[in-house]
Amino acid sequence: MKNRIAFFFILLMISTSIYAQKIMRIGIIGLDTSHSTAFTELINGGSDETFSKGFRIVAAYPYGSKTIQSSYERIPGYIEKVKAQGVEIVSSIAELLDKVDCVLLETNDGRLHLEQAMEVFKAGKICYIDKPIGATLGDAIAIYEMAERYNIPIFSSSALRFTPQNQKLRNGELGKILGADCYSPHKVEPTHPDFGFYGIHGVETLYTVMGTGCESVNRMSSDRGDIVVGRWKDGRIGTFRGITKGPQIYGGTAFTPKGAVTVGGYQGYKVLLKQILTFFQTGVAPISKEETIEIFTFMKASNMSKEQNGRIVTLEEAYQKGRKDAQKLIKAYK
């Protein structure tokens, strides 16, 4: 009888252990963006969505920007929202990392991402870094290089990349892409170079459709918005319109041999979260380092063009400037 009880006890322990292993514990850094509360609701909110089964957001470190007003004003309210979903609020990133298996780095201020990401890398945790991956091209290059140094898989993306229509365009299901014009709101944030803080949504949409390979850009600007024209190495032309004044809309037009095709707009965060959770399971990023860095190089080149009255600027020229900035940042962590 005692042996039978011991046997059942062992089975219970094994089954409990297996169940515990099925739950992947997620931590959030930064409660200053709506992404944090949206992701928490989708994962912890009791939804019957199968894609989020086996995951739980268990802890959050709230900060987060302390200088961008539109960000830090949200933090107290967002703390209460995630606490209502069973999330523990912790006082440091170090405390967070002791409690989780993987990290959503959601801090809205890209200037903090390298410093915060370094703590995650050193702890050996897989990490999704929300847009922008860094405030500058130099930040982006440095973050990827440090992630590689610590052998930590990372990726960063706008939700617009994974809009179903944009994935069809990306995969060639709607025809060969001859060129594309894409647009999104451009909210100027003085602490970040143009487009990096918000216009990146439209730039990433353009890259989703066109792919990598842009070699040069030039830009025209006014107080109502901006147009950046990019020439790809194969001769294709792609444009990004950043809307400063006017409707806050996302989308565009892709051109194929069969005609013009609508580019998809914003359709919620679920499409992005599905990719993030798959990434946490597999460690395989759905976007290459090279593409994300080229997006930041495109934005830097566009800013250089604006500063020089619309001069055509090569991405190679912009990249070399960003590379020098990255080397200075990396030295601080040697």
C-alpha positions, 0 to 999 in steps of 0.5 A, spaced: 500 500 500 505 504 501 509 503 495 502 504 491 501 511 494 509 513 493 508 511 486 501 515 485 505 521 489 511 520 484 506 520 478 503 527 481 509 530 481 511 528 474 505 531 471 505 537 476 512 538 473 510 537 466 504 542 467 509 547 470 514 547 464 508 548 459 507 555 462 512 560 459 513 566 463 513 573 460 516 579 463 514 586 461 519 592 461 516 599 460 508 600 462 509 607 458 505 604 451 499 601 449 502 595 447 504 593 454 496 593 456 494 590 449 499 584 450 497 583 457 490 583 455 491 578 449 495 573 453 492 574 460 485 576 459 482 569 459 481 569 451 480 562 448 485 564 443 489 558 442 495 562 440 496 564 447 495 558 450 502 556 454 504 563 456 503 568 462 505 575 463 507 574 470 511 581 472 512 588 469 517 593 471 514 600 469 519 604 467 519 606 461 520 613 459 521 618 465 522 624 460 517 623 454 510 626 457 506 622 452 509 616 455 510 617 462 503 620 464 500 613 462 505 609 467 500 609 473 494 607 469 497 602 465 500 599 472 493 598 475 491 595 468 496 590 468 495 588 476 488 587 474 490 581 470 494 578 475 501 581 473 506 583 479 509 590 479 517 589 480 522 595 482 527 593 478 529 589 471 534 585 475 528 583 479 524 582 473 529 577 470 529 572 476 521 571 475 521 570 467 523 566 461 523 571 456 522 579 455 517 584 452 522 590 452 516 595 451 519 602 453 517 607 448 523 611 449 528 608 444 534 611 447 533 607 453 533 600 449 540 599 449 541 599 456 535 595 458 537 590 453 544 589 456 541 587 462 536 582 459 542 579 454 546 578 460 541 574 464 540 570 458 533 571 456 530 571 449 527 578 448 522 582 443 524 589 443 518 593 440 519 599 435 523 603 435 529 597 436 533 604 438 532 611 438 538 611 432 541 607 427 547 607 431 543 604 437 540 599 432 547 596 430 549 596 437 543 592 440 544 587 435 551 586 436 551 586 443 545 580 442 550 576 438 555 577 443 551 574 448 548 569 443 541 572 445 535 571 439 532 578 438 527 581 433 523 588 433 517 590 428 511 594 427 504 590 427 503 593 420 508 588 417 504 582 419 497 585 417 495 579 412 494 583 406 502 585 407 504 578 408 501 576 401 504 582 398 511 580 401 510 572 399 508 574 392 501 571 392 499 578 389 504 578 383 511 581 383 512 587 386 514 593 381 514 598 386 510 601 392 507 607 395 506 607 403 504 612 408 503 612 416 502 618 421 509 621 423 508 624 430 514 628 431 518 627 437 524 631 439 528 626 443 528 621 436 530 622 429 525 623 424 521 617 423 524 613 428 519 614 434 512 613 429 513 614 422 517 607 422 510 604 421 510 606 414 517 605 413 516 598 415 510 597 411 514 599 405 520 594 406 515 589 408 512 590 401 519 591 397 524 587 401 531 590 402 536 592 397 534 600 397 541 604 395 539 611 395 534 616 397 531 623 397 526 627 401 522 633 400 518 636 407 513 641 409 509 642 415 504 638 413 508 632 411 514 628 408 515 624 402 521 620 401 523 616 395 527 610 395 531 607 389 532 600 389 538 596 386 534 593 381 531 599 379 524 599 383 522 605 386 518 605 393 516 611 397 514 613 404 509 619 406 509 621 413 503 624 414 504 630 419 497 634 418 491 630 416 488 623 417 492 618 421 491 613 416 496 607 414 496 603 408 499 604 401 499 602 394 503 596 391 504 596 383 504 589 380 504 587 372 497 586 373 495 592 376 495 596 383 494 592 389 492 595 396 497 595 401 494 593 408 493 598 414 493 597 421 489 591 424 490 590 431 496 587 435 494 580 435 498 579 428 504 581 431 503 577 438 502 571 434 509 572 431 512 574 438 510 568 441 512 563 436 519 567 436 519 565 444 518 558 443 523 557 437 528 562 438 527 564 430 526 571 428 521 572 423 525 578 421 532 578 419 537 583 423 539 586 416 532 588 414 531 592 420 538 595 420 536 597 413 530 600 415 534 604 420 539 606 415 533 608 410 530 613 415 537 616 417 539 617 410 532 621 409 534 625 415 541 627 411 537 628 405 532 633 409 538 637 412 541 637 405 535 640 401 533 634 398 540 631 396 540 624 394 544 620 399 546 613 399 544 608 404 552 606 404 553 613 406 548 613 412 550 606 414 557 608 415 555 614 420 551 609 424 556 604 424 561 609 427 556 611 432 555 604 434 562 603 435 562 608 440 556 605 444 559 598 444 566 600 447 562 602 453 560 595 454 567 592 453 
